[in-house]
Amino acid sequence: MRWRAGVLAAVCAGAVLGAAAQSVNIQSAAAEFASARQRLAAGEWAVVRDVHVLDRGALGTWDDFGVGSPIVRKEPDAAGRGARYRMWYVGCHLAMREHRCGVGHATSLDGVVWEKHPKPVFVPADLNVQDNLTEIALLKIGARYSLWYSVAADASAGRRRATVHLATSPDGLVWADEGPVLEGEGLLPLVIEQSVVHDGQRFHLWYVTAINRFDAPVLRHLTSDDGKAWVTVSDTPLSAFQPDMADIGRLSVEAVSGQGFRAWFSLPTHDQRHQSKGLGVMASRDGTTWQWQPQGADPFTTMLERNGDLRIRAVTAVHEPDGSWVWATLMGAHPHDQCIGVAFRKRR
C-alpha cells in the first residue's frame, strides 16, 4: 500500500510557531492535501504534510498543556451550510502545580482546518476528576449525545481504580454530568482507554486491561442497554491478535450492518525501545472474536519510522463513500508534546 503528500511534523509546533504562521502553514497544507486526495488510487493514503491539524492552545489558555483523544463526527451544519466535521477532544492546562483538563470542541468544513471553541464545553465539577480526566468516547443516539470520560486512579483521592463517567447533552455543547458508570477491576489499568459503539440494539464498550502487572493484557468487551449499567461479556488476550501485542490504546469502532464491527487502533511495532505505533485494523462478528486485517504500510507507520520518539494514540475514524479519514493523537518524547494529525485512505 502506498501513501503520498509528505510526513507530519515530528513534534507539536504550537510552542514554536506563532498563531499567524501556523494558520498560514495549515491553509497551505490543506490545499496540498486536497490536491493529493484527488490523485489517490484505490487503497492509497494521503497525509497532511509537515503540520498537525489541532495543537495545544497559546500559553495561559485552557488547553495550553496538551490536546488529544479526538472524537470526530460528520454532521449537517446547524446554519444550513452543508455538512461539517465536529471534533471533541481532551485538553489540559498547566500552571505551576495546577493541572486541569476538560473536553473541547472544534469544527471544520474540510477535516483539516479546524476552528476551536474558545472554552471547554465540558469540565467536571470535581477538581480531582479534572486533574485525572484522560480519555473520551462519544456517540449520538437519536437526539442525545453521550460522552463517556475516563478518570485515572488516584489513591490520594481515595480512588484506587480507574473509572468511566457519563455525561449527556442535547447538542454536544452543553453537558449534564451523570457520574461514574464503570470501575476497573484490580489495580490495573491505571487509566481506562474506552471505546463505545451502539449497534442499534445495545451499547458495546471495549478497553484493554489486566488484573495485575503479571497478567497478560486482554481486550475486555462489555455491553449495556442504557450506557450506564455495564456487563462484561468477554476478555480476549491481545496475543490472539498478534503474538507480541501489548497495548493498542483506544479503538475506533464502527458497527457495520450485517457484518458486526470494524476497529481501527494504534498498532505497536517491534521497536520496544520507543514503543512506536502505526495503524491497525481488525473486524469481528460479535465484538469478542476479532480477525486481523493486514493493511500494509500506512502514513503513520512511515512517519514513526523516521522519528522513533513519536507515537500515535487514540485514533478516530470517519468513513465516507470515497474513503476513510483517520485522526490520531501524535505524542512526542515528553507528555505535553501532544497534538492531533490526520490521514485519508482512498476506498478500494
C-alpha positions in Angstrom: 0.0 0.0 0.0 1.4 3.4 -1.0 1.0 6.8 0.6 1.6 10.4 -0.6 1.9 14.0 0.4 4.8 14.0 2.8 5.3 13.4 6.5 3.6 15.0 9.6 5.8 17.1 11.8 7.7 15.1 14.4 6.8 17.3 17.2 3.9 19.6 18.0 4.9 23.0 17.0 2.5 25.1 18.9 5.2 26.4 21.2 7.5 27.2 18.3 5.2 28.6 15.6 3.2 31.7 16.1 -0.5 31.6 15.6 -0.3 33.5 12.3 2.5 31.2 11.0 0.6 28.1 12.0 -2.5 29.5 10.2 -0.6 30.1 7.0 1.0 26.7 7.2 -2.2 24.8 7.8 -4.0 26.6 5.0 -1.2 25.7 2.6 -1.1 22.1 3.9 -4.8 21.8 3.5 -4.7 22.8 -0.2 -1.8 20.4 -0.9 -3.7 17.6 1.0 -6.9 18.2 -1.0 -4.9 18.0 -4.2 -3.2 14.8 -3.1 -6.5 13.2 -2.2 -7.7 13.9 -5.8 -4.7 12.0 -7.2 -5.0 8.9 -4.9 -5.5 5.5 -6.4 -7.7 2.9 -4.6 -6.0 1.9 -1.3 -3.5 4.7 -1.2 -3.1 7.2 1.6 -2.7 10.9 1.8 -1.4 12.7 4.9 -1.3 16.4 5.9 2.2 17.5 5.3 4.6 18.9 7.9 1.9 20.4 10.2 -0.7 19.0 12.6 -4.4 19.9 12.4 -5.1 20.7 16.0 -2.5 21.9 18.5 -2.5 22.9 22.2 -3.5 26.5 22.8 -1.4 29.5 23.5 0.2 29.9 26.9 -2.4 30.7 29.5 -5.4 29.2 27.7 -7.4 26.3 29.0 -5.7 23.7 26.7 -2.1 25.0 26.6 -0.5 21.9 28.1 -1.8 19.3 25.5 -4.6 18.1 23.3 -5.5 14.6 22.4 -8.1 11.8 22.5 -10.1 13.2 19.5 -13.6 12.0 18.6 -14.8 13.2 15.1 -18.3 13.1 13.7 -19.6 14.5 10.3 -23.0 16.2 10.8 -25.2 18.6 9.0 -24.3 22.2 9.8 -26.9 23.9 12.0 -26.6 27.1 9.9 -27.6 25.2 6.7 -24.1 25.4 5.1 -23.9 21.7 4.3 -22.0 19.1 6.3 -19.3 19.8 8.7 -16.9 17.8 10.9 -17.1 18.2 14.6 -14.3 17.2 16.9 -14.4 16.7 20.7 -11.0 16.3 22.4 -9.4 16.3 25.8 -7.4 19.5 26.5 -5.3 20.2 29.6 -3.9 23.4 31.3 -0.9 23.5 33.5 0.1 26.5 35.7 2.6 25.8 38.5 1.1 22.8 40.3 -2.4 23.4 38.9 -3.3 20.7 36.3 -6.8 20.9 34.9 -8.4 19.0 32.0 -11.7 19.4 30.2 -13.4 18.5 26.9 -13.0 20.9 24.0 -15.0 21.2 20.7 -13.8 22.3 17.3 -15.5 22.4 13.8 -14.1 22.0 10.3 -15.5 22.1 6.7 -12.7 20.1 5.2 -11.4 17.9 8.1 -8.0 19.7 8.1 -8.6 23.3 9.1 -10.3 23.5 12.5 -11.9 26.3 14.5 -11.8 25.7 18.2 -14.5 26.7 20.6 -12.8 29.3 22.9 -13.7 27.5 26.1 -14.1 23.8 27.0 -17.6 22.6 26.5 -17.4 20.2 29.5 -15.4 20.4 32.7 -16.2 18.0 35.6 -17.1 19.8 38.8 -14.7 17.8 41.0 -11.1 19.3 40.8 -9.5 15.9 41.3 -11.5 14.5 38.5 -10.4 17.4 36.3 -6.8 16.6 37.2 -7.2 13.0 36.2 -9.5 13.2 33.1 -7.7 11.2 30.4 -9.9 9.7 27.6 -13.3 10.2 26.0 -15.7 8.3 23.8 -18.8 9.9 22.3 -21.9 8.8 20.5 -25.1 10.5 19.2 -28.2 8.2 19.6 -31.3 9.9 18.3 -31.3 13.5 19.6 -29.0 12.9 22.5 -25.2 12.9 22.7 -23.5 10.7 25.3 -19.9 11.3 26.5 -18.0 8.6 28.4 -14.9 10.1 30.0 -12.3 8.2 32.0 -10.7 9.2 35.2 -7.3 7.8 36.2 -6.9 6.0 39.5 -5.7 8.3 42.3 -5.0 6.7 45.7 -4.5 10.0 47.4 -8.1 10.9 46.5 -9.5 7.5 47.6 -9.9 6.3 44.0 -7.8 3.1 43.8 -9.3 2.1 40.5 -9.7 3.9 37.2 -13.4 4.8 36.4 -15.5 5.8 33.5 -18.2 8.6 33.9 -21.1 9.6 31.7 -22.3 13.0 30.6 -25.2 13.7 28.2 -26.2 16.6 26.0 -28.8 17.7 23.5 -26.3 19.4 21.2 -22.8 18.3 22.1 -22.0 21.7 23.7 -24.0 21.8 27.0 -23.4 18.8 29.1 -25.1 17.3 32.2 -22.8 15.1 34.3 -24.4 11.8 35.3 -21.5 10.5 37.4 -19.4 7.2 37.3 -20.9 4.2 35.4 -17.9 1.8 35.3 -15.0 0.9 37.5 -11.9 -1.1 36.5 -11.0 -4.3 38.3 -7.9 -4.8 40.3 -5.2 -2.2 40.3 -4.7 -2.1 36.5 -5.3 -0.4 34.3 -4.5 2.9 36.0 -6.2 4.6 33.0 -9.2 3.2 31.1 -9.0 3.9 27.3 -12.6 3.1 26.4 -14.3 3.0 23.0 -18.1 2.8 22.8 -20.5 2.0 19.9 -24.2 1.3 19.6 -25.3 -1.5 17.2 -28.9 -0.4 17.0 -30.0 -2.5 20.0 -27.4 -2.1 22.8 -24.2 -0.3 23.7 -20.8 -2.0 23.4 -17.6 -0.9 25.2 -14.0 -2.1 24.9 -10.8 -1.4 26.8 -7.5 -3.1 27.4 -7.0 -4.3 31.0 -5.1 -6.7 33.2 -5.8 -7.6 36.8 -2.2 -7.0 37.8 1.2 -6.4 36.3 1.9 -10.1 35.9 -1.2 -10.9 33.9 -1.2 -10.8 30.1 -3.3 -7.9 28.7 -6.8 -8.6 27.4 -9.3 -6.7 25.4 -12.4 -6.5 27.6 -15.8 -6.4 25.9 -18.9 -5.1 27.8 -22.5 -4.4 26.8 -25.2 -2.2 28.2 -28.9 -1.4 27.5 -28.6 2.2 28.6 -24.9 3.2 28.5 -24.8 3.2 32.3 -25.0 -0.4 33.7 -22.3 -2.5 32.0 -21.9 -6.3 31.9 -18.7 -7.9 31.0 -19.1 -10.3 28.0 -15.5 -11.5 27.4 -11.8 -10.9 27.9 -9.8 -11.7 24.8 -6.0 -11.9 25.2 -4.2 -9.4 22.9 -1.9 -12.2 21.9 -4.8 -13.7 20.0 -4.5 -10.8 17.6 -0.7 -10.7 17.3 1.9 -12.5 19.5 3.8 -9.5 20.7 0.9 -7.1 21.0 0.8 -5.4 24.4 -1.1 -2.2 24.1 -3.5 -0.9 21.4 -4.8 2.3 23.1 -8.4 3.4 22.4 -10.1 1.7 19.5 -12.2 3.5 16.9 -15.0 1.0 16.4 -17.9 1.2 14.0 -20.9 -1.1 13.7 -21.2 -2.5 10.2 -24.7 -3.5 9.2 -25.0 -7.3 8.9 -21.2 -7.8 9.5 -20.6 -6.9 13.1 -17.8 -4.5 14.0 -14.7 -3.0 12.5 -12.0 -1.3 14.7 -9.0 0.9 13.9 -6.4 1.3 16.6 -2.7 2.2 17.3 -0.6 -0.7 16.4 2.6 -1.5 18.4 5.6 -2.1 16.3 8.5 -4.3 17.1 10.6 -1.3 18.3 10.1 -1.8 22.0 12.7 0.9 22.8 10.4 3.6 21.6 7.1 1.8 21.7 6.3 3.4 18.3 2.9 2.7 16.8 1.4 2.6 13.4 -2.2 1.9 12.4 -4.0 -1.5 12.7 -7.5 -2.7 11.6 -9.5 -5.7 12.7 -13.0 -7.0 12.3 -15.4 -9.0 14.4 -18.9 -10.5 14.1 -19.6 -10.4 17.8 -17.3 -7.9 19.4 -15.3 -10.7 21.1 -13.6 -12.8 18.4 -11.6 -10.5 16.2 -9.9 -11.1 12.8 -6.7 -9.2 11.9 -7.0 -7.3 8.6 -3.4 -6.5 7.3 -3.3 -3.1 5.7 0.3 -2.8 4.6 2.3 0.4 5.3 0.3 3.4 6.4 1.5 7.0 6.7 1.6 6.9 10.5 3.9 3.9 10.4 6.2 5.6 7.9 6.3 8.8 10.0 7.2 6.8 13.1 10.0 5.0 11.3 11.5 8.4 10.6 11.2 9.6 14.1 11.3 7.0 16.8 10.4 9.4 19.6 6.9 9.9 18.1 3.9 7.7 18.8 0.3 7.7 17.8 -2.6 7.1 20.2 -6.4 7.2 20.4 -7.4 7.1 16.8 -10.8 8.1 15.5 -12.1 7.3 12.0 -14.9 8.7 9.8 -15.9 6.6 6.8 -17.3 8.2 3.7 -18.2 7.0 0.2 -14.8 7.9 -1.3 -12.6 6.7 1.6 -11.7 6.8 5.3 -10.4 9.7 7.4 -8.3 8.8 10.4 -7.3 11.4 13.0 -4.9 10.4 15.8 -3.2 11.9 18.8 0.5 12.4 18.0 2.7 12.1 21.1 6.3 13.2 21.3 9.0 12.4 23.8 7.5 14.5 26.5 4.0 14.1 28.0 3.0 17.7 27.0 4.3 17.2 23.4 0.9 16.2 22.1 -1.2 17.3 19.2 -3.6 15.8 16.6 -2.9 14.8 13.0 -4.9 13.3 10.1 -4.6 11.0 7.2 -7.0 9.8 4.5 -7.2 6.5 2.6 -9.0 6.2 -0.8 -11.6 3.5 -0.8 -10.7 0.3 -2.6 
